[in-house]
Amino acid sequence: MTTRAEKQKRPLIRSARLWVPIGILVVLIGLVVWGVVLANKAFATQAALESAIPLATETQDLIAAGDVEGAKASASQLTEYTAEARANTDDVLWRSAEWVPIVGPNMAAVRVASTGADELVNGAVIPATEISMDALKPQGGAIDVVAVQQLADKVEQASRAIDQVSAELDGVDREALIGPVASGIDRLDEAVGQLKPTLDAANTTLQVLPAALGADGPRNYLMLFQNNAESRGTGGNPAAIVMINVTDGKLTITQQADSGDFNNNRPSPIMELDPETAALYGDKIGRFMPDITLTPDFTESAEIMRAYWAESFGTPIDGVLSFDPVALSYLLGATGPVKLATGETLTADNAVSELLNQVYFRYEPEQQDAFFASAAASIFSVVSSGAGDTSDLVEALARAVDEGRLLYVPSAEAEAALIDGNRIDGKLPADNSEKTMVGVYVNDVTEGKLDYYAKLSVAATSDQCTATEPAFTTTATFASTLDPGAVDGLAEYISPARFFPKGVIATELVLYGPVGSTFTGATVDGAPSVAAAVPHLGRPAVKVPIVNQPGASHTVVANFTGVAGEYGPLEVWHTPMVQSTEVTVETPGC
């Protein structure tokens, strides 16, 4: 039996009274050391990622500006910061903390963010510094298909990196995160969300571009030049046409035609028309080639054009494009002036007036076709030569697409699917989810080229953000800017005065409401209109005739009521005119 005295004599080093507190102290010291090390890693990671943010913005700006060397230098420094952040968080010590309640999910999220940022830089940003849009630029009349394929490979690599990071971020439990960590994850997620749609679209497009450039066999494309001086729904009278052949990247104009080369004023449409289109615009859209663009749906116009071309020439067509002289002026701003065989020089400043107005004063009708043919050939030669800065060319084309001046409808369904939903595809939005579109389209019925002097302005309002069944009001003002004193001096081709007095502009304005809405009434200059709505493209469309004396204007107001549901931002689409169109949009409460 151990006595009390013997107990008191037991060495302290063998006593639990020592080892329990020492053990606790050692664990606490270990936790403190562990925590200090982790804290240091966390602070270092935070500093690295914060240093990376401005560099990422700088690199992106340099890439956009075309400064390849500057982008590479910036990206190289950027990788140092993201690599440091990844190294700090991707080790056993860091991962060991991920099981700790509360702290763990945040530690895991920081690791995912650091790894994701590094993968994003190495998988997307670094390859992007090697990407040059010059691969898409013609040189000597041809586009290098091999260079396009190499560009496609780099974009595909970047797209895969984005997909991987996006999937990793989707696996983060956001509800368990503290404020600063959640904010960081959201920022990275936002960056990925902004990059992903662009890269996905570029990747998809570039995968089929070599074939579209004739890598697998010759391609034929029709380009319609819409004359905005005689307005039609998507621009104007498509009287001038060129067929462009693309074979292994080489671009060649192989044929030119005008509206007189087709069987017009035919007794019945060249093909079966959409009954709604015929009810709204009449069957002349299929009986007169110059009227194929009455509808704002360019996909239907392209289909009718292919039928006309097949009947007259028989050449298979792989796609139909639409362009206009205003868009051409944007291109000339990038390429510089073009000298025509007829002696004129077209510039960004004079192309519109020369092509849409002055030509009719200078040449007789039989000479005008020669002028337009010369202009088309000369402009094509300059553009296909690779003249101009690539970024300026891209900006000019993007502006043309945004304004509805550049449209493209491929014949292959697979290629059409790639651009579906993009403004260039020539279709109105099929629903209101991403955007709530109202439209104002202009169709000239005067005969002549008087819309050079026409100006359109549009205002759209809606309470879509505050009302269950929102109301939409579209106000379109159509004005003649023609000086009454200049009427007598107009060229005959500009104002033949066969159906209306000289200088008078007769127009049909067609106003479209949102998808699924109901037309509730219209006024013209404040007086009630008897116009009725016709269903077209899932929308109500109301056609209102307007006759403008020189210098006069008229205002049409159309009202629509929508059904309950989700509505995207309100947008106005309209016929691209010669003069710029002023557009205002008001959605109180949004």
C-alpha positions in Angstrom: 0.0 0.0 0.0 1.3 3.4 -1.1 1.4 5.9 1.7 0.6 9.6 1.4 4.3 10.4 2.0 5.3 8.0 -0.8 2.9 9.7 -3.1 4.3 13.0 -2.3 7.9 11.7 -2.9 7.0 10.5 -6.6 9.2 12.5 -9.0 7.3 15.3 -10.6 8.6 14.3 -14.1 6.6 11.0 -13.7 3.5 12.8 -12.5 0.4 13.4 -14.6 0.2 16.8 -12.9 3.1 17.8 -15.1 2.4 15.9 -18.3 -1.2 17.0 -18.7 -0.6 20.7 -18.6 2.7 20.2 -20.6 0.8 18.2 -23.1 -1.9 20.8 -23.4 0.8 23.5 -23.6 2.7 21.6 -26.4 -0.6 21.2 -28.3 -1.4 24.8 -27.9 2.1 25.9 -28.9 1.8 23.6 -31.9 -1.6 25.0 -32.8 -0.2 28.5 -32.4 2.8 27.7 -34.6 0.5 26.0 -37.1 -1.8 29.0 -37.0 1.1 31.4 -37.3 2.5 29.6 -40.3 -1.0 29.4 -41.9 -1.6 33.0 -41.1 1.6 34.0 -42.8 0.7 31.9 -45.8 -2.7 33.5 -45.8 -1.4 37.0 -45.7 1.2 36.2 -48.4 -1.5 34.7 -50.5 -3.7 37.7 -50.0 -0.9 40.0 -51.0 0.0 38.0 -54.1 -3.6 37.9 -55.3 -4.1 41.6 -54.6 -0.9 42.4 -56.6 -2.2 40.2 -59.4 -5.5 42.0 -59.9 -4.2 45.2 -61.5 -1.7 43.2 -63.6 -4.5 41.1 -64.9 -6.4 44.2 -65.9 -3.2 45.7 -67.5 -2.6 42.5 -69.4 -6.1 42.4 -70.7 -5.9 46.0 -71.9 -2.5 45.3 -73.6 -4.0 42.3 -75.4 -7.0 44.3 -76.5 -4.6 47.1 -77.8 -2.6 44.6 -79.8 0.6 45.2 -77.7 1.8 41.6 -77.8 5.2 42.3 -76.3 3.8 44.4 -73.5 1.1 41.8 -72.8 3.7 39.1 -72.6 5.8 41.0 -70.1 2.8 41.9 -67.9 1.6 38.3 -68.1 5.0 37.0 -67.0 4.9 39.1 -63.9 1.3 38.1 -63.3 2.3 34.4 -63.3 4.8 35.0 -60.5 2.0 36.3 -58.2 -0.5 33.5 -59.0 2.2 30.8 -58.7 3.1 32.2 -55.3 -0.5 32.1 -54.2 -1.0 28.6 -55.5 2.2 27.3 -53.8 1.1 28.8 -50.4 -2.2 27.1 -50.5 -1.5 23.8 -52.2 0.4 21.9 -49.6 -0.2 19.4 -46.8 -0.2 22.1 -44.0 -2.8 24.2 -45.7 -5.0 21.2 -46.6 -4.8 19.9 -43.1 -6.7 23.0 -41.9 -9.5 22.4 -44.4 -11.1 19.9 -41.9 -11.4 22.5 -39.1 -15.0 23.6 -38.6 -15.9 27.1 -39.8 -12.3 27.8 -40.8 -12.0 24.7 -43.1 -14.4 25.7 -45.9 -12.8 29.1 -46.1 -9.4 27.6 -46.3 -10.6 25.3 -49.1 -12.2 28.2 -50.9 -9.0 30.2 -50.8 -7.1 27.2 -52.2 -9.6 26.8 -55.0 -9.4 30.5 -55.8 -5.6 30.6 -55.8 -5.3 27.4 -57.9 -8.1 28.8 -60.3 -6.3 32.1 -60.7 -3.1 30.4 -61.6 -4.8 28.0 -64.0 -6.6 30.9 -65.5 -3.4 32.8 -66.1 -1.4 29.9 -67.5 -4.3 28.3 -69.4 -6.0 31.4 -70.8 -4.1 34.6 -70.3 -0.7 33.4 -71.4 -2.1 31.8 -74.6 -4.1 35.0 -75.2 -0.8 36.9 -75.4 0.1 34.7 -78.3 -3.2 35.4 -80.1 -3.1 37.9 -82.9 -6.2 38.9 -84.8 -3.9 39.5 -87.8 -4.5 35.8 -88.6 -8.0 36.7 -89.7 -6.8 39.6 -91.8 -6.5 39.1 -95.6 -3.1 39.5 -97.1 -2.7 39.8 -100.8 -6.2 38.8 -101.4 -6.2 35.7 -99.2 -6.6 34.6 -95.5 -4.0 32.2 -94.2 -6.1 29.1 -93.3 -3.2 27.5 -91.5 -2.8 30.6 -89.3 -6.5 30.6 -88.6 -6.3 26.9 -87.5 -3.4 27.8 -85.1 -5.4 30.6 -83.7 -8.3 28.2 -83.2 -6.1 25.8 -81.3 -4.9 28.6 -78.9 -8.5 29.8 -78.3 -9.6 26.2 -77.7 -6.9 25.8 -75.0 -8.0 29.0 -73.3 -11.6 27.9 -73.5 -10.8 24.5 -71.8 -8.9 26.4 -69.0 -12.0 28.6 -68.4 -14.3 25.6 -68.3 -12.0 23.8 -65.7 -11.8 26.9 -63.4 -15.6 27.4 -63.8 -16.2 23.8 -62.7 -13.9 24.1 -59.7 -15.7 27.3 -58.5 -19.1 25.7 -58.9 -17.9 23.1 -56.3 -17.3 25.8 -53.6 -19.8 25.9 -50.8 -20.6 29.6 -50.8 -22.9 29.5 -47.7 -20.0 28.5 -45.4 -17.7 31.4 -46.4 -16.9 34.5 -44.4 -17.3 37.9 -46.1 -13.8 38.6 -47.5 -13.4 35.0 -48.8 -16.9 35.0 -50.4 -16.1 38.4 -52.0 -12.9 37.0 -53.5 -14.6 34.0 -54.9 -17.3 36.1 -56.3 -14.8 38.3 -58.0 -13.0 35.4 -59.6 -16.3 33.9 -60.6 -17.4 37.1 -62.2 -14.2 37.3 -64.2 -14.7 33.8 -65.4 -18.3 34.5 -66.2 -17.2 37.5 -68.3 -14.6 35.6 -70.2 -16.4 32.3 -70.8 -19.2 33.4 -73.2 -16.6 35.3 -75.3 -14.2 32.5 -75.4 -16.9 29.9 -76.1 -18.2 31.9 -79.0 -14.7 32.5 -80.4 -13.9 28.8 -80.0 -17.0 27.6 -81.7 -16.6 30.0 -84.5 -12.9 29.4 -85.1 -13.5 25.6 -85.3 -15.7 26.0 -88.4 -13.9 29.0 -89.9 -11.3 27.1 -91.9 -14.1 25.2 -93.7 -16.0 28.5 -94.3 -12.8 29.9 -95.8 -12.8 27.1 -98.4 -10.3 24.8 -96.7 -12.5 21.7 -97.5 -13.6 23.0 -100.9 -14.7 26.2 -102.6 -17.4 28.4 -101.0 -19.6 31.0 -102.8 -21.1 33.9 -100.9 -23.6 36.5 -102.1 -23.1 40.0 -100.7 -26.1 42.4 -101.1 -25.3 46.1 -101.0 -28.4 47.7 -99.5 -29.1 51.2 -100.8 -30.3 53.2 -97.7 -31.4 56.0 -100.0 -34.4 53.8 -100.8 -35.2 52.3 -97.5 -36.3 48.8 -96.8 -36.7 46.9 -93.5 -33.1 45.8 -93.1 -31.6 48.7 -94.9 -32.5 49.5 -98.5 -33.1 48.3 -102.0 -30.5 45.5 -102.6 -29.9 46.4 -106.2 -26.2 45.7 -106.3 -24.9 42.1 -105.7 -21.5 40.5 -105.9 -20.6 36.8 -105.6 -17.4 36.1 -103.7 -15.6 32.8 -104.1 -13.4 31.6 -101.3 -11.0 28.8 -102.0 -8.4 27.8 -99.5 -8.6 31.3 -98.1 -8.3 33.1 -101.4 -11.0 35.7 -101.9 -12.2 36.5 -105.5 -15.2 38.4 -106.9 -16.5 35.9 -109.5 -19.7 37.6 -110.6 -21.6 40.9 -110.2 -25.3 41.5 -110.8 -28.1 44.0 -110.2 -31.8 43.8 -109.7 -32.4 44.0 -113.5 -30.8 40.6 -113.9 -33.7 38.8 -112.3 -37.3 38.0 -113.3 -39.2 40.8 -111.6 -42.9 41.7 -111.6 -43.6 38.0 -111.9 -47.3 36.8 -111.5 -46.6 34.8 -108.4 -43.8 34.8 -105.8 -40.6 32.9 -106.7 -41.1 30.7 -103.6 -43.7 30.0 -101.0 -43.8 32.9 -98.5 -44.5 33.0 -94.8 -48.2 33.8 -94.7 -47.7 36.4 -91.9 -45.0 38.1 -94.0 -47.2 38.2 -97.1 -50.1 39.5 -95.0 -48.0 42.4 -93.6 -45.8 43.3 -96.6 -47.7 41.8 -99.6 -46.5 39.1 -101.9 -44.4 41.6 -103.8 -41.6 40.6 -101.4 -41.4 37.4 -103.6 -42.3 39.0 -106.9 -39.8 41.9 -107.1 -36.2 41.2 -106.3 -35.6 44.8 -105.0 -38.4 44.2 -102.4 -36.9 41.1 -100.8 -35.6 43.1 -97.8 -39.0 44.6 -96.8 -39.1 42.3 -93.8 -36.8 42.9 -90.8 -36.1 39.1 -90.8 -33.1 38.9 -93.0 -33.1 35.1 -92.9 -36.3 35.1 -95.0 -34.8 37.7 -97.4 -31.7 35.5 -97.8 -33.8 32.5 -98.6 -35.7 34.5 -101.3 -32.4 35.8 -102.7 -31.0 32.3 -103.0 -34.2 31.3 -105.0 -33.7 34.3 -107.4 -30.0 33.5 -107.8 -30.7 29.8 -108.5 -33.3 30.7 -111.1 -31.1 33.2 -113.0 -27.6 31.8 -112.5 -27.8 28.3 -110.9 -24.6 28.7 -108.8 -24.8 27.0 -105.4 -24.7 29.6 -102.6 -23.1 28.9 -99.2 -24.2 32.1 -97.5 -25.8 35.5 -98.0 -24.4 38.7 -96.5 -25.8 42.3 -96.3 -23.8 45.4 -96.2 -24.5 49.1 -96.8 -22.5 52.3 -97.8 -22.6 53.6 -94.2 -20.9 50.4 -93.0 -18.5 50.8 -95.9 -17.6 54.3 -94.6 -16.6 52.7 -91.3 -14.3 50.3 -93.1 -12.7 53.1 -95.1 -12.0 54.8 -91.8 -9.7 51.8 -91.1 -8.3 51.1 -94.6 -7.9 54.6 -95.8 -9.2 56.1 -99.1 -9.9 54.0 -102.2 -9.3 55.3 -105.7 -12.0 54.1 -108.2 -11.4 53.3 -111.9 -13.9 56.1 -112.7 -11.6 58.7 -111.2 -13.3 59.3 -107.9 -11.7 58.8 -104.5 -13.9 57.3 -101.8 -13.1 58.2 -98.2 -14.7 57.6 -94.8 -16.1 61.1 -95.1 -17.5 61.1 -98.6 -18.4 57.5 -99.3 -22.0 57.8 -98.2 -22.8 61.0 -100.2 -20.9 59.7 -103.3 -22.6 56.3 -103.4 -26.1 57.3 -102.2 -26.5 60.8 -103.7 -23.9 62.4 -105.8 -23.7 59.5 -108.3 -27.3 60.3 -109.4 -26.3 63.8 -110.2 -23.1 62.9 -112.0 -24.1 59.9 -114.1 -27.0 58.8 -116.3 -28.8 55.6 -115.1 -27.0 53.4 -117.6 -23.7 54.7 -116.3 -24.6 54.3 -112.7 -24.3 50.5 -112.8 -20.8 50.8 -114.1 -19.9 53.2 -111.3 -21.2 50.8 -108.7 -19.4 47.9 -110.2 -16.2 49.8 -110.3 -16.7 50.9 -106.7 -17.4 47.3 -105.5 -14.3 45.9 -107.2 -12.0 48.7 -106.0 -13.2 48.5 -102.4 -13.0 44.7 -102.4 -9.5 44.9 -103.7 -8.4 47.3 -100.9 -10.1 45.4 -98.1 -8.8 42.0 -99.3 -5.3 43.3 -99.6 -5.0 43.7 -95.9 -4.8 47.5 -95.7 -5.5 49.1 -92.4 -4.9 48.3 -88.8 -6.5 45.0 -87.7 -8.1 46.4 -84.5 -9.6 49.3 -86.4 -11.1 46.9 -89.0 -12.5 44.8 -86.2 -14.0 47.8 -84.5 -15.5 49.0 -87.8 -17.1 45.6 -88.5 -18.4 45.4 -84.9 -20.0 48.8 -85.2 -21.7 47.7 -88.4 -23.0 44.6 -86.7 -24.3 46.5 -83.7 -26.2 48.9 -86.1 -27.7 46.1 -88.2 -25.7 47.1 -91.2 -23.8 43.8 -91.5 -25.9 40.7 -91.6 -25.0 37.1 -92.5 -27.1 34.0 -93.1 -25.2 30.8 -93.9 -26.8 28.0 -95.8 -25.6 25.3 -93.5 -27.7 24.8 -90.4 -24.6 23.9 -88.3 -23.0 27.2 -89.1 -26.2 29.1 -88.6 -26.5 27.6 -85.1 -23.1 29.1 -84.2 -24.3 32.7 -84.7 -27.8 32.1 -83.5 -28.8 34.9 -81.1 -26.1 37.3 -82.3 -27.2 40.5 -84.0 -25.4 39.5 -87.2 -27.7 36.5 -87.7 -30.5 38.7 -89.2 -33.3 37.5 -86.9 -35.3 39.4 -84.3 -35.1 38.0 -80.7 -37.4 35.0 -80.3 -38.4 36.0 -76.7 -38.0 38.7 -74.0 -35.6 36.8 -71.7 -32.3 38.4 -72.6 -33.6 41.6 -74.2 -37.0 43.1 -74.7 -37.0 44.4 -78.2 -39.3 46.8 -79.9 -38.8 47.7 -83.5 -39.3 50.5 -86.0 -38.8 49.7 -89.7 -38.9 51.9 -92.7 -40.1 50.9 -96.2 -40.1 53.5 -99.0 -42.9 53.5 -101.4 -42.0 56.7 -103.3 -39.7 55.3 -106.0 -36.5 57.1 -106.0 -33.6 57.8 -103.6 -35.1 60.4 -101.4 -34.4 58.6 -98.1 -31.0 60.1 -98.3 -32.8 63.1 -96.9 -34.8 61.2 -94.3 -34.2 61.2 -90.6 -35.7 58.8 -88.0 -35.8 59.2 -84.3 -37.3 56.7 -81.8 -38.3 56.8 -78.1 -39.4 53.7 -76.2 -40.8 53.6 -72.7 -42.0 50.8 -70.5 -43.0 50.1 -66.9 -41.8 46.5 -67.2 -39.9 46.7 -63.9 -42.9 47.9 -61.9 -46.1 46.5 -63.5 -47.3 42.9 -63.6 -48.6 43.3 -67.2 -46.3 46.0 -68.5 -47.2 48.7 -71.0 -44.8 49.6 -73.9 -45.0 52.8 -75.9 -42.9 53.4 -79.0 -42.7 56.8 -80.5 -41.2 57.2 -84.0 -40.7 60.5 -85.7 -39.9 60.4 -89.4 -38.7 63.7 -90.9 -37.7 65.0 -94.3 -34.5 67.1 -94.1 -34.8 68.1 -97.8 -34.8 71.9 -98.3 -37.9 72.8 -100.2 -35.8 75.2 -102.3 -33.6 72.3 -103.5 -36.5 70.2 -104.9 -36.3 71.5 -108.5 -32.7 70.7 -108.7 -33.0 67.1 -107.7 -31.8 64.5 -110.2 -34.5 62.6 -111.9 -33.3 59.3 -110.6 -33.5 60.6 -107.0 -37.1 61.8 -107.4 -38.8 60.6 -110.6 -42.2 62.1 -109.5 -44.1 59.2 -111.1 -46.3 58.4 -108.1 -45.8 61.3 -105.8 -44.9 65.0 -106.4 -41.2 65.7 -106.7 -39.5 65.9 -103.4 -42.3 64.1 -101.5 -41.2 61.1 -99.4 -43.9 58.4 -99.0 -43.1 55.8 -96.4 -44.6 52.9 -94.5 -43.5 52.7 -90.9 -43.8 49.3 -89.3 -43.7 49.3 -85.5 -43.2 45.9 -83.7 -44.1 45.3 -80.1 -42.4 42.8 -77.7 -42.8 39.1 -78.2 -46.2 38.0 -76.9 -47.6 41.5 -76.4 -50.9 42.9 -77.7 -51.3 46.1 -79.8 -53.6 48.5 -78.0 -53.7 51.5 -80.4 -51.7 54.1 -82.3 -51.8 57.8 -83.1 -50.3 59.8 -86.0 -49.4 63.4 -85.0 -51.7 63.0 -82.0 -54.8 61.8 -83.9 -56.0 58.2 -83.6 -54.9 55.9 -86.3 -57.1 53.2 -87.9 -54.1 51.0 -88.4 -54.5 47.4 -87.1 -51.9 45.0 -86.0 -50.8 41.9 -87.9 -48.9 39.0 -86.2 -45.4 38.6 -87.4 -42.4 36.8 -85.9 -44.3 36.2 -82.6 -45.0 39.9 -82.2 -47.8 42.4 -83.1 -46.7 44.6 -86.0 -48.6 47.7 -87.1 -48.0 49.4 -90.5 -48.7 53.1 -90.7 -48.4 55.1 -94.0 -46.7 58.5 -93.9 -46.3 61.1 -96.6 -43.7 63.8 -95.9 -43.5 67.1 -97.8 -40.0 68.5 -98.1 -38.9 69.7 -94.6 -41.9 68.2 -92.8 -42.1 65.5 -90.1 -44.7 63.1 -88.7 -44.8 61.3 -85.4 -46.3 57.8 -84.9 -47.0 56.5 -81.4 -47.8 52.8 -80.9 -48.9 51.2 -77.6 -48.6 47.6 -76.6 -49.4 45.6 -73.5 -47.3 42.7 -72.4 -48.2 39.6 -70.4 -46.9 38.8 -67.0 -43.4 37.4 -67.0 -39.7 38.2 -67.0 -38.5 41.0 -69.3 -34.9 41.7 -70.2 -33.6 45.2 -70.8 -35.6 47.3 -73.2 -34.0 47.8 -76.6 -34.9 49.5 -79.9 -34.0 48.0 -83.2 -34.7 49.9 -86.4 -33.9 50.2 -90.1 -30.3 51.4 -90.5 -30.8 54.8 -92.2 -28.4 57.1 -94.1 -28.6 59.7 -91.3 -28.0 58.5 -87.7 -31.0 57.6 -85.8 -31.5 59.1 -82.3 -32.8 56.5 -79.8 -34.0 57.0 -76.2 -35.1 54.3 -73.8 -36.9 54.9 -70.5 -37.8 52.1 -68.0 -38.6 53.8 -64.7 -38.0 51.6 -61.7 -35.4 49.4 -63.4 
